[in-house]
Amino acid sequence: MIPKINAPGRRTIGLLAYLYGPGKHEEHTDPHLVASFDGLSPDPGRDPAVTLKDLQLLLDQPVQALPAHQRPRQHVWHCSVRAAPDDRTLTDDEWASIARRLTAATGIDPGGGDAGCRWAAVRHADDHIHILATLVREDGGRPDDYRSGKRAQTECRLIERELGLTRVNVGDGTAARRPTSAERHKADRKKRERTAREELRETVRSAVAGADSDTEFFDRLMRAGLLVRRRLAPSGDPLGYTVALPGDRNKDGEPVFYSGSKLAPDLSLPRIRERFTPATEQGTRPDPDDGDQARRRAVSSPASARRATTEAAWSALLVIDQGEDSSVAGQLAAASEVLDALATTSAAHTRRELREAASAFERVARSHIRAEHHHDRALRQAARDLVHSGPALGRGEDGASTAMAIDMLFFLALAAANWHAKHHHAQQATAARQTAAHLRAAYHNAAGPPLGALYQQGRRLARPLHVQQAAAVREAAPHLAERVLAEPGWYALAATLTEARQSGHEPTTLLTEATRRRELDSAESVSDVLIWRIRRLADLPASATTAPATGTAPTSTTRKATKAPNQQEGRRRTR
């Protein structure tokens, strides 16, 4: 249950006209009163003899009783209370009780013999009510409505428990601003899946990912097709910015601009600049003749960028587990950039889930713990490399390295969920778990072809090699061995261990290191996780590119990658 308290207004009759009217898009049905300050207020919705003016005069009486110079200019208090989509439909009596509890909790009508304001609760839909009050008490004083929004939230948490409604996580004021009803209706009229505010927020986040200067950031915004206005200091340096979609116009035909801070708290220009490296702060562009390193980064391949992302995510995991809170917050902010960049540059069959993961992780990256950005350079550079390396193919080394990176980012999302839960950041912890779910879905889409090719290689291994690799698993991870050997991914793991041995590595040593690096209980397939960790530790290509030793010459059939096996076929294992 979500209460929303709006800024005070001036005209009681204007708000009543909206609440009892048809709505902006004929969405209001059966507007009627469910409760009021005295339980006797006239209802223009159910009594044809009563007008909106009658109710307005009754509510405004304490205001009008004051001398004109003492009347508050903004005297109309307005709170909407909405149930969750999955909640049952509440009765009028239940909504009336909710309205009385919220007006008491917020100080509008405290009860207990204390003077209160006049108020009315109107219902014009199944899932919500509106509470209107006039901010002058019966004794002529002002109500104690300080932090009424916070008090309403606290009362709604109690109501949810008592009525068995969906439990909403407590907010901390760091979430991005929700689209307004008008913005949602406008998106519906234009047949857009998302509002202009949401589209702009995603585009701006993508422009921030790995950017290293004001100039680069603004160039990306304009290349993305946005209308950009900069607020400049007398020196000509940018102080802020606003953006608009070219097709989003107001009633006068003018573009609707949003400032970065109105899109999300961390998208204001000063907050974005905090992420830039010291050499490029305050909008200075890196020297184009700064050396070969910048040129190497510019030509980084999609696959190598994803390998670098995997390494950077592993380093970030260590910080999340052991680092100071400010450093962890910086790593989470940079990881958000990585997810934005990965979603933008990945192949179509993984892009949707990666976009959803990036959108969810945006909430994970913001809390009241201020981010320290001095130690997040590896992740920010990984985001930059992803952007500059360009779109990745969904096959070969590009596709396999994408699966490898997603696998590591999945564990990072789980670590973020645990860190936020430890700090009692309920909304962020929930968003991190949602991110992990989307990453898991993206992983399944990305990992099928490369694991299928490895599976075929493993199926064709000579029996002595199967026995040898199974023995290595039992020696290195006796507590996991039977689970690993029973998984469909075992054959792909056996092929990876064989490839690692051919490259000069000891499989038992690699397995010991891979199982020691991080927990595996949350993995759907332990063998999958071990494959990516071992291929990374042994510096093997992410995709299967060499034929394993089988005791016979490789054939074209041996080299052909097929789809991953079904569960039943994968259960036949070498013991």
C-alpha positions as CSV (number, residue, x, y, z in Angstrom):
1,M,0.0,0.0,0.0
2,I,1.6,3.2,-1.2
3,P,0.6,6.7,0.2
4,K,1.5,9.7,-1.8
5,I,1.2,13.2,-0.3
6,N,1.2,15.9,-2.9
7,A,2.3,19.5,-2.5
8,P,-0.3,21.7,-0.9
9,G,-2.8,23.4,-3.2
10,R,-4.9,26.5,-3.3
11,R,-8.4,25.5,-4.4
12,T,-10.5,23.0,-2.6
13,I,-13.2,23.1,-5.3
14,G,-10.7,22.4,-8.0
15,L,-9.5,19.2,-6.4
16,L,-13.1,18.1,-5.6
17,A,-14.0,18.7,-9.2
18,Y,-11.2,16.3,-10.3
19,L,-12.0,13.7,-7.7
20,Y,-15.7,13.6,-8.5
21,G,-15.2,14.1,-12.2
22,P,-14.6,11.5,-15.0
23,G,-10.8,11.7,-14.8
24,K,-8.5,12.8,-17.6
25,H,-9.2,9.7,-19.6
26,E,-12.6,8.6,-18.3
27,E,-10.9,6.4,-15.8
28,H,-13.0,7.4,-12.7
29,T,-15.9,5.2,-11.9
30,D,-18.6,5.8,-9.2
31,P,-16.9,8.6,-7.3
32,H,-18.3,8.7,-3.8
33,L,-17.4,9.5,-0.2
34,V,-16.2,6.7,2.0
35,A,-15.3,8.7,5.1
36,S,-15.0,12.3,6.4
37,F,-13.9,14.2,9.5
38,D,-17.4,14.0,11.2
39,G,-18.9,11.0,9.3
40,L,-21.8,13.2,8.3
41,S,-20.4,15.2,5.4
42,P,-22.6,15.5,2.3
43,D,-21.7,13.3,-0.7
44,P,-22.1,14.8,-4.2
45,G,-21.4,11.4,-5.7
46,R,-24.4,9.6,-4.1
47,D,-26.8,12.4,-3.2
48,P,-28.1,14.3,-6.3
49,A,-29.3,17.1,-4.0
50,V,-25.7,17.8,-2.9
51,T,-23.2,19.9,-5.0
52,L,-19.5,20.0,-5.0
53,K,-19.8,23.6,-3.7
54,D,-21.7,22.3,-0.6
55,L,-18.9,20.0,0.3
56,Q,-16.3,22.6,-0.5
57,L,-17.9,25.2,1.8
58,L,-18.1,22.7,4.7
59,L,-14.5,21.8,4.4
60,D,-13.3,25.4,4.0
61,Q,-15.2,26.8,7.0
62,P,-12.2,26.9,9.4
63,V,-10.2,28.6,6.7
64,Q,-12.8,31.2,6.0
65,A,-13.3,31.9,9.7
66,L,-9.8,33.3,9.9
67,P,-9.1,37.0,9.0
68,A,-8.1,37.2,5.4
69,H,-4.5,38.0,6.1
70,Q,-4.1,34.9,8.3
71,R,-5.5,32.4,5.9
72,P,-2.7,30.1,4.5
73,R,-2.2,30.6,0.8
74,Q,-1.7,26.9,0.1
75,H,-4.3,25.4,2.4
76,V,-5.4,22.1,0.5
77,W,-3.7,18.9,1.7
78,H,-4.0,15.9,-0.7
79,C,-3.0,12.3,-0.1
80,S,-3.7,9.3,-2.4
81,V,-3.5,5.8,-1.0
82,R,-3.1,2.9,-3.5
83,A,-3.2,-0.9,-2.9
84,A,-0.8,-3.2,-4.7
85,P,-2.1,-4.7,-8.0
86,D,-2.3,-8.2,-6.5
87,D,-4.2,-7.2,-3.4
88,R,-7.8,-8.1,-3.0
89,T,-10.5,-5.4,-3.6
90,L,-11.1,-3.6,-0.3
91,T,-14.5,-2.6,0.9
92,D,-15.7,1.0,1.5
93,D,-15.6,0.3,5.2
94,E,-12.0,-0.9,5.0
95,W,-11.0,2.2,3.0
96,A,-12.8,4.4,5.5
97,S,-10.8,2.9,8.4
98,I,-7.6,3.4,6.4
99,A,-8.5,7.0,5.8
100,R,-9.2,7.7,9.5
101,R,-5.9,6.0,10.5
102,L,-3.9,8.0,8.0
103,T,-5.4,11.3,8.9
104,A,-4.6,10.5,12.6
105,A,-1.1,9.3,11.9
106,T,-0.2,12.3,9.8
107,G,-1.5,14.9,12.3
108,I,-4.3,16.1,10.1
109,D,-7.0,14.8,12.5
110,P,-5.1,13.3,15.5
111,G,-8.2,12.5,17.6
112,G,-8.0,12.0,21.4
113,G,-9.7,15.3,22.0
114,D,-7.1,17.3,20.0
115,A,-8.4,19.7,17.5
116,G,-8.2,18.5,13.9
117,C,-8.7,19.6,10.3
118,R,-11.7,18.9,8.2
119,W,-11.2,16.2,5.6
120,A,-13.0,13.9,3.2
121,A,-12.0,10.6,1.6
122,V,-13.2,10.0,-2.0
123,R,-13.1,6.6,-3.8
124,H,-13.4,6.5,-7.6
125,A,-11.6,3.3,-8.4
126,D,-11.3,-0.2,-6.9
127,D,-7.6,0.1,-5.8
128,H,-7.2,3.5,-4.2
129,I,-8.7,6.5,-2.4
130,H,-7.9,10.2,-2.2
131,I,-8.0,12.1,1.1
132,L,-8.5,15.9,0.9
133,A,-8.1,18.1,3.9
134,T,-8.0,21.9,4.6
135,L,-4.9,22.8,6.6
136,V,-6.6,24.9,9.3
137,R,-7.8,23.1,12.5
138,E,-11.2,23.7,14.1
139,D,-9.5,26.0,16.6
140,G,-7.9,28.1,13.9
141,G,-4.4,26.6,14.4
142,R,-2.2,24.8,11.9
143,P,-1.9,21.0,12.1
144,D,1.3,19.2,13.2
145,D,1.8,17.6,9.8
146,Y,5.7,17.6,9.9
147,R,7.1,14.7,7.9
148,S,3.5,13.5,7.2
149,G,4.8,11.4,4.2
150,K,7.1,9.4,6.5
151,R,4.4,9.0,9.1
152,A,1.9,7.8,6.4
153,Q,4.4,5.2,5.2
154,T,4.9,3.8,8.7
155,E,1.1,3.5,9.2
156,C,0.7,1.8,5.9
157,R,3.2,-0.8,6.9
158,L,1.0,-1.6,9.9
159,I,-2.2,-1.7,7.8
160,E,-0.6,-4.1,5.4
161,R,0.2,-6.6,8.2
162,E,-3.2,-6.3,9.8
163,L,-5.3,-6.6,6.5
164,G,-3.0,-9.2,4.9
165,L,-2.0,-7.0,2.0
166,T,1.2,-7.0,0.0
167,R,4.1,-5.9,2.1
168,V,5.8,-3.0,0.5
169,N,9.5,-2.4,1.3
170,V,10.2,0.8,3.2
171,G,11.7,3.5,1.0
172,D,14.7,5.7,1.9
173,G,14.1,8.6,-0.4
174,T,16.9,7.6,-2.9
175,A,14.7,6.0,-5.6
176,A,14.2,7.6,-9.0
177,R,11.0,9.7,-9.3
178,R,8.1,7.7,-10.5
179,P,6.2,8.7,-13.7
180,T,3.1,10.8,-12.9
181,S,-0.4,9.6,-13.9
182,A,-0.4,12.2,-16.7
183,E,2.9,10.9,-18.0
184,R,1.6,7.3,-18.0
185,H,-1.6,8.3,-19.8
186,K,0.4,10.2,-22.4
187,A,2.5,7.1,-23.0
188,D,-0.7,5.0,-23.4
189,R,-2.1,7.6,-25.9
190,K,1.1,7.4,-28.0
191,K,1.2,3.6,-27.7
192,R,4.6,3.6,-26.0
193,E,5.6,0.9,-23.6
194,R,7.4,3.4,-21.3
195,T,6.9,7.0,-20.4
196,A,9.2,9.7,-21.7
197,R,10.8,10.0,-18.2
198,E,11.7,6.3,-18.2
199,E,13.1,6.3,-21.7
200,L,15.2,9.4,-20.9
201,R,16.5,7.9,-17.7
202,E,17.7,4.7,-19.5
203,T,19.3,6.7,-22.3
204,V,21.1,9.0,-19.9
205,R,22.3,6.0,-17.9
206,S,23.7,4.5,-21.1
207,A,25.5,7.7,-21.9
208,V,27.1,7.8,-18.5
209,A,28.4,4.3,-18.7
210,G,32.2,4.6,-18.9
211,A,32.1,8.2,-20.0
212,D,35.2,10.2,-18.8
213,S,34.3,13.8,-19.4
214,D,31.4,16.3,-19.9
215,T,32.2,16.5,-23.6
216,E,32.0,12.7,-24.1
217,F,28.8,12.5,-22.0
218,F,27.0,15.3,-23.9
219,D,28.2,13.9,-27.3
220,R,26.7,10.5,-26.4
221,L,23.4,12.1,-25.5
222,M,23.2,13.9,-28.8
223,R,24.2,10.8,-30.8
224,A,21.4,9.0,-29.0
225,G,19.0,11.5,-30.6
226,L,18.0,13.5,-27.5
227,L,17.4,17.2,-27.4
228,V,20.0,18.6,-24.9
229,R,20.1,22.0,-23.2
230,R,23.1,22.9,-21.1
231,R,23.0,25.5,-18.2
232,L,26.3,27.4,-18.5
233,A,28.3,29.4,-16.0
234,P,29.6,32.9,-17.1
235,S,32.9,31.1,-17.9
236,G,31.1,28.8,-20.3
237,D,31.5,25.7,-18.2
238,P,28.3,23.5,-17.9
239,L,26.5,23.7,-14.6
240,G,23.7,21.3,-15.4
241,Y,21.6,20.0,-18.3
242,T,18.1,19.0,-19.4
243,V,17.0,16.5,-22.0
244,A,13.9,15.8,-24.0
245,L,12.7,13.2,-26.5
246,P,12.2,14.8,-29.9
247,G,8.6,13.6,-30.2
248,D,7.5,14.4,-26.6
249,R,5.7,17.7,-26.7
250,N,3.4,19.7,-24.4
251,K,0.1,21.2,-25.4
252,D,1.9,24.2,-26.9
253,G,4.0,21.9,-29.1
254,E,7.2,22.5,-27.2
255,P,9.6,19.7,-26.1
256,V,9.2,18.5,-22.5
257,F,12.6,18.8,-20.9
258,Y,13.7,17.0,-17.7
259,S,16.8,17.8,-15.7
260,G,19.1,15.0,-14.8
261,S,18.2,15.2,-11.1
262,K,14.5,14.8,-12.0
263,L,15.3,11.6,-13.8
264,A,17.3,10.1,-10.9
265,P,19.2,11.5,-7.9
266,D,22.6,10.3,-9.2
267,L,22.1,11.7,-12.8
268,S,22.6,15.4,-12.0
269,L,25.8,16.7,-13.6
270,P,27.7,17.2,-10.3
271,R,27.0,13.6,-9.3
272,I,28.0,12.3,-12.8
273,R,31.2,14.2,-12.6
274,E,32.1,12.4,-9.4
275,R,32.7,9.3,-11.5
276,F,35.2,10.8,-13.9
277,T,38.9,10.1,-13.5
278,P,40.8,13.0,-11.9
279,A,42.6,13.8,-15.2
280,T,39.3,14.5,-16.9
281,E,37.1,16.1,-14.2
282,Q,35.2,19.3,-14.8
283,G,34.7,18.5,-18.5
284,T,38.2,18.5,-19.8
285,R,38.7,16.1,-22.7
286,P,41.6,13.5,-22.5
287,D,44.5,14.4,-24.7
288,P,44.1,12.5,-28.0
289,D,47.9,12.1,-28.1
290,D,48.0,10.6,-24.7
291,G,49.7,7.4,-25.9
292,D,49.0,3.9,-27.1
293,Q,46.8,2.9,-24.2
294,A,43.8,5.0,-25.3
295,R,44.1,3.7,-28.8
296,R,44.3,0.1,-27.6
297,R,41.2,0.6,-25.6
298,A,39.4,2.1,-28.6
299,V,40.0,-1.0,-30.7
300,S,39.2,-3.5,-27.9
301,S,37.2,-6.4,-29.3
302,P,33.8,-7.3,-27.8
303,A,35.1,-10.6,-26.6
304,S,38.2,-9.1,-24.8
305,A,36.0,-6.3,-23.3
306,R,33.8,-9.1,-21.8
307,R,36.8,-10.9,-20.5
308,A,37.9,-7.7,-18.8
309,T,34.4,-7.2,-17.4
310,T,34.6,-10.7,-15.9
311,E,37.9,-9.9,-14.2
312,A,36.7,-6.5,-13.0
313,A,33.5,-8.0,-11.6
314,W,35.5,-10.6,-9.7
315,S,37.6,-7.9,-8.1
316,A,34.5,-6.0,-7.2
317,L,33.1,-9.1,-5.5
318,L,36.1,-9.0,-3.1
319,V,35.4,-5.4,-2.3
320,I,31.7,-6.1,-1.7
321,D,32.6,-8.9,0.7
322,Q,35.4,-7.2,2.6
323,G,35.5,-3.4,1.7
324,E,34.4,-0.3,3.5
325,D,30.8,0.8,2.9
326,S,31.7,3.8,0.8
327,S,33.9,1.7,-1.5
328,V,31.2,-0.9,-1.9
329,A,28.7,1.8,-2.9
330,G,31.2,3.0,-5.5
331,Q,31.6,-0.6,-6.9
332,L,27.8,-0.9,-7.1
333,A,27.5,2.4,-9.0
334,A,30.2,1.3,-11.4
335,A,28.6,-2.2,-11.8
336,S,25.4,-0.4,-12.8
337,E,27.3,1.3,-15.7
338,V,28.7,-2.1,-16.7
339,L,25.2,-3.6,-16.9
340,D,24.0,-0.6,-19.0
341,A,26.9,-1.0,-21.4
342,L,26.5,-4.8,-21.6
343,A,22.8,-4.4,-22.4
344,T,23.5,-1.8,-25.1
345,T,26.2,-3.9,-26.9
346,S,25.0,-7.5,-26.5
347,A,23.2,-9.6,-29.1
348,A,19.4,-9.5,-29.6
349,H,18.7,-12.8,-27.8
350,T,20.2,-11.6,-24.5
351,R,19.4,-7.8,-24.8
352,R,15.9,-7.8,-23.3
353,E,16.8,-9.6,-20.1
354,L,20.0,-7.6,-19.8
355,R,18.1,-4.3,-20.1
356,E,15.7,-5.5,-17.4
357,A,18.7,-6.4,-15.2
358,A,20.3,-3.0,-15.8
359,S,17.0,-1.3,-15.0
360,A,16.6,-3.2,-11.7
361,F,20.2,-2.7,-10.7
362,E,19.8,1.1,-11.1
363,R,17.9,0.9,-7.7
364,V,20.7,-1.3,-6.2
365,A,23.3,1.4,-7.0
366,R,21.7,4.1,-4.9
367,S,21.4,4.4,-1.1
368,H,22.3,6.9,1.6
369,I,25.8,5.6,1.7
370,R,27.8,8.0,-0.4
371,A,29.9,6.2,-3.1
372,E,33.7,6.5,-3.0
373,H,34.8,6.3,-6.7
374,H,38.6,6.1,-6.3
375,H,38.5,2.3,-6.3
376,D,35.9,1.6,-9.0
377,R,38.2,2.3,-12.0
378,A,38.4,-1.3,-13.2
379,L,34.6,-1.6,-13.5
380,R,34.3,1.9,-15.1
381,Q,37.0,1.0,-17.6
382,A,35.2,-2.2,-18.3
383,A,32.0,-0.3,-19.1
384,R,34.0,2.1,-21.3
385,D,35.6,-0.9,-23.2
386,L,32.2,-2.5,-23.7
387,V,30.9,0.7,-25.2
388,H,33.9,1.4,-27.4
389,S,34.3,-2.2,-28.6
390,G,30.9,-2.1,-30.2
391,P,28.1,-4.6,-30.6
392,A,28.9,-8.3,-29.9
393,L,27.8,-11.2,-32.0
394,G,25.7,-13.8,-30.3
395,R,28.0,-16.6,-31.3
396,G,31.6,-17.7,-31.1
397,E,34.0,-16.0,-28.7
398,D,31.6,-13.0,-28.4
399,G,28.7,-15.2,-27.3
400,A,30.8,-17.4,-25.0
401,S,32.5,-14.4,-23.3
402,T,29.1,-12.8,-22.8
403,A,27.9,-15.9,-21.0
404,M,31.1,-15.8,-18.9
405,A,30.6,-12.1,-17.9
406,I,26.9,-12.6,-17.1
407,D,27.8,-15.6,-14.9
408,M,30.1,-13.4,-12.8
409,L,27.7,-10.5,-12.7
410,F,25.0,-12.9,-11.4
411,F,27.2,-13.6,-8.3
412,L,27.9,-9.8,-8.0
413,A,24.1,-9.2,-7.9
414,L,23.7,-11.8,-5.1
415,A,26.5,-10.3,-3.2
416,A,24.9,-6.8,-3.5
417,A,21.6,-8.3,-2.2
418,N,23.3,-9.7,0.8
419,W,25.2,-6.4,1.5
420,H,22.0,-4.3,1.3
421,A,20.1,-6.7,3.4
422,K,22.8,-6.5,6.1
423,H,22.3,-2.7,6.0
424,H,18.5,-3.0,6.1
425,H,18.1,-1.5,2.6
426,A,15.0,-3.4,1.8
427,Q,14.2,-1.9,-1.6
428,Q,17.8,-2.2,-2.8
429,A,18.1,-5.8,-1.7
430,T,14.9,-6.7,-3.5
431,A,16.1,-5.0,-6.6
432,A,19.4,-6.9,-6.5
433,R,17.5,-10.2,-6.3
434,Q,15.4,-9.1,-9.3
435,T,18.6,-8.3,-11.1
436,A,19.9,-11.8,-10.4
437,A,16.8,-13.3,-11.8
438,H,17.1,-11.4,-15.1
439,L,20.8,-12.2,-15.3
440,R,20.0,-15.9,-14.8
441,A,17.5,-15.7,-17.7
442,A,20.0,-13.8,-19.9
443,Y,22.7,-16.4,-19.0
444,H,20.5,-19.3,-20.2
445,N,20.1,-17.5,-23.6
446,A,23.8,-16.8,-23.9
447,A,25.3,-20.0,-22.6
448,G,23.4,-22.6,-24.7
449,P,25.6,-22.6,-27.9
450,P,29.1,-22.5,-26.3
451,L,28.2,-25.1,-23.6
452,G,26.6,-27.2,-26.3
453,A,29.9,-27.2,-28.3
454,L,31.8,-28.1,-25.1
455,Y,29.3,-30.8,-24.3
456,Q,29.9,-32.5,-27.7
457,Q,33.7,-32.3,-27.1
458,G,33.2,-33.9,-23.7
459,R,31.0,-36.7,-25.1
460,R,33.8,-37.7,-27.5
461,L,36.6,-37.8,-24.9
462,A,38.4,-41.1,-24.6
463,R,37.1,-43.1,-21.5
464,P,40.5,-42.8,-19.7
465,L,40.2,-39.0,-19.9
466,H,36.7,-39.1,-18.4
467,V,38.0,-41.3,-15.5
468,Q,41.0,-39.0,-15.1
469,Q,38.9,-35.8,-14.9
470,A,36.3,-37.3,-12.6
471,A,39.1,-38.3,-10.3
472,A,40.4,-34.7,-10.3
473,V,36.9,-33.4,-9.3
474,R,36.6,-36.0,-6.5
475,E,40.1,-35.0,-5.2
476,A,39.6,-31.2,-5.4
477,A,36.0,-30.9,-4.3
478,P,34.8,-34.1,-2.6
479,H,31.7,-32.4,-1.2
480,L,30.6,-31.3,-4.7
481,A,31.8,-34.2,-6.7
482,E,28.7,-36.4,-6.9
483,R,26.5,-33.3,-7.7
484,V,28.9,-32.2,-10.5
485,L,29.2,-35.6,-12.0
486,A,25.4,-36.0,-12.1
487,E,24.8,-32.7,-13.9
488,P,24.3,-32.4,-17.7
489,G,27.2,-29.9,-17.8
490,W,29.7,-32.5,-16.6
491,Y,30.8,-33.4,-20.1
492,A,31.4,-29.7,-20.9
493,L,33.5,-29.4,-17.7
494,A,35.5,-32.5,-18.6
495,A,36.3,-31.0,-22.0
496,T,37.4,-27.8,-20.3
497,L,39.6,-29.7,-17.9
498,T,41.2,-31.6,-20.7
499,E,41.8,-28.4,-22.7
500,A,43.3,-26.8,-19.6
501,R,45.7,-29.8,-19.2
502,Q,46.7,-29.5,-22.8
503,S,47.6,-25.9,-22.1
504,G,49.9,-26.9,-19.3
505,H,47.6,-26.5,-16.3
506,E,46.9,-29.0,-13.6
507,P,43.1,-29.7,-13.4
508,T,43.1,-30.5,-9.7
509,T,44.8,-27.2,-8.9
510,L,42.4,-25.3,-11.1
511,L,39.4,-27.0,-9.6
512,T,40.6,-26.3,-6.1
513,E,41.0,-22.6,-6.9
514,A,37.7,-22.4,-8.7
515,T,35.7,-24.0,-5.9
516,R,37.5,-21.9,-3.2
517,R,36.8,-18.6,-4.9
518,R,33.2,-18.2,-4.0
519,E,30.1,-20.0,-2.8
520,L,28.4,-22.3,-5.2
521,D,25.1,-23.0,-3.3
522,S,23.2,-20.4,-5.3
523,A,24.3,-21.9,-8.7
524,E,21.7,-23.7,-10.7
525,S,24.6,-25.7,-12.3
526,V,27.8,-26.0,-10.4
527,S,29.6,-27.5,-13.5
528,D,28.6,-24.4,-15.5
529,V,30.1,-22.0,-12.9
530,L,33.3,-24.1,-12.7
531,I,33.6,-24.1,-16.5
532,W,33.7,-20.3,-16.7
533,R,35.9,-20.0,-13.7
534,I,38.4,-22.5,-15.0
535,R,38.5,-21.1,-18.5
536,R,39.2,-17.7,-17.0
537,L,41.8,-18.9,-14.5
538,A,43.6,-20.9,-17.3
539,D,43.2,-18.1,-19.8
540,L,41.4,-20.4,-22.2
541,P,39.2,-19.0,-25.0
542,A,35.6,-18.7,-23.7
543,S,34.3,-20.7,-26.6
544,A,35.3,-24.3,-27.6
545,T,37.9,-23.7,-30.4
546,T,40.2,-26.8,-30.1
547,A,39.4,-30.5,-30.4
548,P,40.1,-32.5,-27.2
549,A,42.3,-35.6,-27.2
550,T,40.1,-38.6,-28.0
551,G,42.5,-41.2,-29.1
552,T,41.5,-40.8,-32.7
553,A,41.9,-38.1,-35.4
554,P,39.2,-35.4,-35.2
555,T,36.5,-35.4,-37.8
556,S,34.2,-32.8,-39.1
557,T,31.5,-34.3,-36.8
558,T,33.8,-33.8,-33.8
559,R,34.2,-30.1,-34.6
560,K,30.5,-29.4,-35.1
561,A,28.8,-27.7,-32.2
562,T,25.2,-28.8,-31.5
563,K,22.6,-27.8,-29.1
564,A,22.9,-28.6,-25.3
565,P,21.7,-32.1,-24.3
566,N,18.5,-32.9,-22.5
567,Q,18.5,-33.7,-18.8
568,Q,18.1,-37.5,-19.2
569,E,21.0,-38.0,-21.6
570,G,23.3,-35.9,-19.5
571,R,22.8,-38.2,-16.4
572,R,25.0,-41.0,-17.9
573,R,28.3,-40.4,-16.2
574,T,31.7,-41.9,-15.8
575,R,32.1,-43.0,-12.1
